[in-house]
C-alpha cells in the first residue's frame, strides 16, 4: 500500500516537472497552470524546510536530532 502511494507521488512529481519544461517552451494553457502549481508547491516545501532548520538552530525545537544541510543553493 505504501509503495503504491510513493509511486503515485513520484508520478505527480515527474509529471509536474515535465509540465514546467513544456510550459517554458510554449505549451498549452493547462501546462502553464500545472507548472505554476508545481513551482508553488516547491516553494512551500522549501520555505517549510528553512523554517524547520531555523527552529533547530535557534534551540526552540525540543528534539535531540539536528539537521545537517548538504549545501543550500538559496
Beta strands, then each sheet from edge to edge (+ up, - down):
end
